[in-house]
């Protein structure tokens, strides 16, 4: 099943992708996707009757609009380690993103006016399905509700201001997630997924999730050593090699660009880049 969150006639609604049509779930069915997951009712969303809707009447929001936590992982593909000259890490490199730094599918990603070093990073996001605390790797996948496409874009000069990367990772509306939460049963083994990032139709990143240094179970096990993952929390698993700031010449995102994160079996996330203040 693929479900998401959209604005329809000015109200946030849960929408399901039935393949040949999009369906709005009943307004009283759940207050949102996070509540649906937390209440253990995600399976019900696959079968509840809904109303077909014209896609043009929808504005996509992040599938989970109100996660308690968004945790992102740096340096988690071998190719990206090589291109950055980073030694193989002993532990995952983690940082947080704010929900306000992410927009939904089809919505404008904002190029900050304060920087000319806005870079692309395509990633797979993991969405947590039930509380997880001190979870063993062997049990970690039991806590996964599903997956989404994630544009973990970075403002590189601000990222480099200090050893902590928070500033460069959290400009308002600089990243994106969606369109869908695609449930784990539909995806199967995530290590077989292929991720492709396209900029204006040209492939700029491509790798399989089998290239992750720290697998999804390893990430969940490590993160839950220090914090309790909650339903609707998001882990973005890292980006492959090919990022713009390490190219010669460098490639920066600019107003008018179109960025796509394509992960077959999960979804296709597409966003146009706009200048700060240009209707964003």
C-alpha positions as CSV (number, residue, x, y, z in Angstrom):
1,X,0.0,0.0,0.0
2,X,1.0,3.6,-0.7
3,X,-0.5,6.3,1.4
4,X,0.3,10.0,1.9
5,X,-1.0,13.3,3.1
6,X,-2.4,16.0,0.9
7,X,-4.2,19.3,1.1
8,X,-7.7,19.0,-0.5
9,X,-10.1,21.9,-0.4
10,X,-7.9,23.5,2.3
11,X,-7.9,20.5,4.7
12,X,-5.2,17.9,5.3
13,X,-6.4,14.5,4.1
14,X,-5.0,11.0,3.9
15,X,-4.8,9.8,0.3
16,X,-4.1,6.2,-1.0
17,X,-2.6,5.3,-4.3
18,X,-4.7,2.5,-5.8
19,X,-2.6,2.2,-8.9
20,X,-5.2,3.4,-11.4
21,X,-6.6,6.2,-9.2
22,X,-6.0,8.2,-6.0
23,X,-8.5,7.8,-3.2
24,X,-9.2,10.1,-0.3
25,X,-9.8,8.2,3.0
26,X,-12.8,9.3,5.1
27,X,-12.1,12.4,7.1
28,X,-13.1,10.7,10.4
29,X,-10.9,7.6,9.7
30,X,-7.8,9.0,11.4
31,X,-6.4,12.4,12.3
32,X,-3.3,11.8,10.3
33,X,-0.8,9.2,9.1
34,X,1.3,9.3,12.3
35,X,-1.9,8.6,14.4
36,X,-2.8,5.9,12.0
37,X,0.6,4.2,12.5
38,X,0.6,4.8,16.2
39,X,-2.9,3.3,16.6
40,X,-1.8,0.1,14.8
41,X,-4.4,0.7,12.1
42,X,-2.1,1.0,9.0
43,X,-3.5,-2.3,7.6
44,X,-7.0,-0.9,7.8
45,X,-6.1,2.0,5.5
46,X,-5.5,-0.5,2.7
47,X,-9.1,-1.6,2.6
48,X,-11.3,1.2,3.9
49,X,-13.6,2.6,1.2
50,X,-12.7,6.1,0.0
51,X,-13.6,8.7,-2.6
52,X,-11.7,8.9,-5.9
53,X,-10.1,12.3,-6.3
54,X,-8.7,14.2,-9.2
55,X,-4.9,14.4,-8.6
56,X,-4.8,18.0,-9.8
57,X,-7.0,19.0,-6.8
58,X,-4.3,17.8,-4.4
59,X,-1.3,19.5,-2.9
60,X,1.1,16.9,-1.5
61,X,2.5,17.3,2.0
62,X,5.2,15.1,3.6
63,X,3.5,11.7,4.2
64,X,4.1,12.1,7.9
65,X,3.6,15.8,8.6
66,X,4.4,15.7,12.3
67,X,7.2,13.2,13.1
68,X,8.7,13.4,16.6
69,X,12.1,12.9,15.1
70,X,13.9,13.0,11.7
71,X,17.3,11.4,12.0
72,X,19.6,11.5,9.0
73,X,22.8,9.5,8.4
74,X,26.0,10.8,6.8
75,X,28.7,8.9,5.0
76,X,26.7,5.7,4.6
77,X,27.6,4.7,1.0
78,X,31.0,3.3,0.2
79,X,31.2,5.4,-3.0
80,X,30.4,8.6,-1.0
81,X,33.2,7.7,1.5
82,X,35.6,7.4,-1.4
83,X,34.7,10.6,-3.1
84,X,34.9,12.5,0.2
85,X,38.1,10.8,1.4
86,X,36.4,9.7,4.6
87,X,37.8,6.7,6.5
88,X,35.4,3.8,7.0
89,X,33.5,4.7,10.2
90,X,33.1,2.6,13.3
91,X,29.7,4.1,14.1
92,X,27.0,5.8,12.1
93,X,27.4,9.6,11.6
94,X,24.0,11.0,12.7
95,X,22.4,14.5,12.6
96,X,18.8,15.7,12.9
97,X,16.5,17.5,10.4
98,X,13.6,19.6,11.4
99,X,10.2,18.9,9.9
100,X,10.0,22.5,8.6
101,X,13.1,21.8,6.4
102,X,11.0,19.3,4.3
103,X,8.2,19.9,1.8
104,X,6.0,17.4,0.0
105,X,6.2,16.0,-3.5
106,X,5.6,18.6,-6.2
107,X,6.1,21.5,-3.9
108,X,8.9,24.1,-4.3
109,X,12.2,23.4,-2.7
110,X,13.7,26.8,-1.7
111,X,17.3,27.8,-2.8
112,X,18.4,30.0,0.1
113,X,19.3,33.6,-0.7
114,X,22.2,33.5,1.7
115,X,24.1,30.9,-0.2
116,X,25.1,29.8,-3.7
117,X,26.1,26.3,-2.5
118,X,22.8,24.4,-2.5
119,X,23.5,20.8,-3.2
120,X,21.4,17.7,-3.9
121,X,21.3,14.4,-1.9
122,X,18.9,11.6,-2.8
123,X,18.1,9.1,-0.1
124,X,15.8,6.4,1.1
125,X,13.8,7.2,4.2
126,X,12.6,4.6,6.7
127,X,9.4,5.3,8.6
128,X,9.0,3.7,12.0
129,X,5.9,1.7,12.7
130,X,6.0,1.0,16.4
131,X,8.0,2.1,19.4
132,X,11.6,0.9,19.5
133,X,14.0,1.0,22.4
134,X,17.2,-1.0,22.7
135,X,16.2,-3.1,19.7
136,X,18.4,-5.9,18.5
137,X,19.4,-6.0,14.8
138,X,17.5,-9.3,14.4
139,X,14.2,-7.6,15.5
140,X,14.7,-4.2,14.0
141,X,12.8,-4.6,10.8
142,X,9.7,-5.6,12.8
143,X,9.6,-1.9,13.8
144,X,9.5,-0.5,10.2
145,X,6.1,0.7,8.8
146,X,7.5,1.6,5.4
147,X,9.7,3.7,3.2
148,X,9.7,7.0,1.3
149,X,11.9,9.0,-1.0
150,X,14.0,11.7,0.6
151,X,15.8,14.8,-0.8
152,X,18.3,15.5,1.9
153,X,19.6,18.6,0.3
154,X,22.4,20.6,1.9
155,X,23.6,24.2,2.0
156,X,27.3,23.3,1.9
157,X,28.9,26.6,3.1
158,X,26.7,26.7,6.2
159,X,27.3,23.0,6.7
160,X,31.0,23.8,6.9
161,X,30.7,26.6,9.4
162,X,31.3,24.2,12.3
163,X,32.0,20.6,13.1
164,X,28.2,20.1,13.6
165,X,26.3,20.2,10.3
166,X,22.9,21.3,11.7
167,X,22.8,24.8,10.0
168,X,23.5,23.5,6.6
169,X,20.9,20.7,6.8
170,X,17.9,22.7,8.1
171,X,17.2,25.7,5.9
172,X,13.4,26.1,5.6
173,X,11.9,24.0,2.8
174,X,15.3,23.0,1.5
175,X,14.5,19.3,1.3
176,X,11.6,17.1,0.4
177,X,10.0,13.7,1.3
178,X,7.3,11.6,-0.4
179,X,5.1,11.2,-2.2
180,X,4.2,8.1,-0.3
181,X,4.7,6.0,2.7
182,X,5.0,2.7,0.9
183,X,4.5,-0.1,3.3
184,X,7.3,-2.6,4.1
185,X,5.3,-5.6,2.8
186,X,5.1,-4.0,-0.6
187,X,8.8,-3.1,-0.8
188,X,10.3,-6.4,0.5
189,X,14.0,-6.5,1.1
190,X,15.2,-2.8,1.0
191,X,18.8,-3.8,0.3
192,X,17.7,-4.7,-3.3
193,X,16.3,-1.3,-4.0
194,X,18.0,1.0,-6.5
195,X,18.1,4.8,-5.9
196,X,18.5,7.3,-8.8
197,X,18.8,11.0,-8.4
198,X,18.1,13.1,-11.6
199,X,18.7,16.8,-12.1
200,X,16.8,18.2,-15.0
201,X,16.4,14.7,-16.4
202,X,20.2,13.8,-16.1
203,X,21.3,11.0,-13.7
204,X,23.6,12.5,-11.1
205,X,23.5,9.7,-8.5
206,X,22.8,6.0,-8.8
207,X,23.4,3.1,-6.4
208,X,21.7,0.2,-4.7
209,X,20.8,0.1,-1.0
210,X,23.0,-2.9,-0.8
211,X,25.9,-0.4,-0.8
212,X,25.0,0.9,2.6
213,X,27.8,0.7,5.2
214,X,25.3,0.6,8.1
215,X,22.2,-1.4,7.1
216,X,18.7,-0.4,8.2
217,X,18.7,-3.0,11.0
218,X,22.1,-1.7,12.2
219,X,20.9,1.9,12.1
220,X,17.7,1.1,14.1
221,X,19.7,-0.9,16.7
222,X,22.3,1.9,17.1
223,X,19.8,4.8,17.3
224,X,17.6,3.0,19.8
225,X,20.6,2.6,22.1
226,X,20.3,6.3,23.0
227,X,16.7,7.4,22.0
228,X,13.3,5.8,21.7
229,X,12.0,5.7,18.2
230,X,8.3,6.4,17.9
231,X,5.7,5.6,15.3
232,X,6.1,8.1,12.4
233,X,9.7,8.8,13.1
234,X,12.0,9.0,10.1
235,X,15.5,7.8,9.4
236,X,17.1,9.0,6.2
237,X,19.7,6.4,5.4
238,X,22.4,8.4,3.5
239,X,23.3,9.5,0.0
240,X,25.4,7.8,-2.7
241,X,28.4,9.4,-4.4
242,X,27.9,12.0,-7.1
243,X,26.9,15.0,-5.0
244,X,27.4,18.4,-6.6
245,X,30.1,20.0,-4.5
246,X,32.6,17.2,-5.2
247,X,32.2,17.4,-9.0
248,X,34.5,19.3,-11.3
249,X,33.0,21.7,-12.2
250,X,30.7,21.8,-9.1
251,X,27.0,21.5,-9.7
252,X,24.7,23.6,-7.5
253,X,20.9,23.5,-7.4
254,X,19.5,26.7,-8.8
255,X,16.0,28.2,-9.3
256,X,14.3,26.6,-12.3
257,X,16.0,23.2,-11.7
258,X,13.9,20.0,-11.3
259,X,15.2,17.4,-8.9
260,X,13.9,13.8,-8.9
261,X,14.5,11.0,-6.4
262,X,13.4,7.7,-8.0
263,X,13.3,4.5,-6.0
264,X,11.3,1.8,-7.9
265,X,8.9,0.0,-5.5
266,X,8.9,3.0,-3.2
267,X,8.1,6.1,-5.3
268,X,9.2,9.0,-7.4
269,X,9.7,12.3,-5.6
270,X,9.9,15.4,-7.9
271,X,10.4,19.0,-6.9
272,X,11.2,22.2,-8.6
273,X,13.7,24.6,-7.1
274,X,12.7,28.2,-6.6
275,X,14.4,31.3,-5.3
276,X,13.8,32.3,-1.7
277,X,10.9,34.7,-1.7
278,X,9.6,33.6,-5.1
279,X,6.2,32.4,-3.9
280,X,7.9,30.0,-1.5
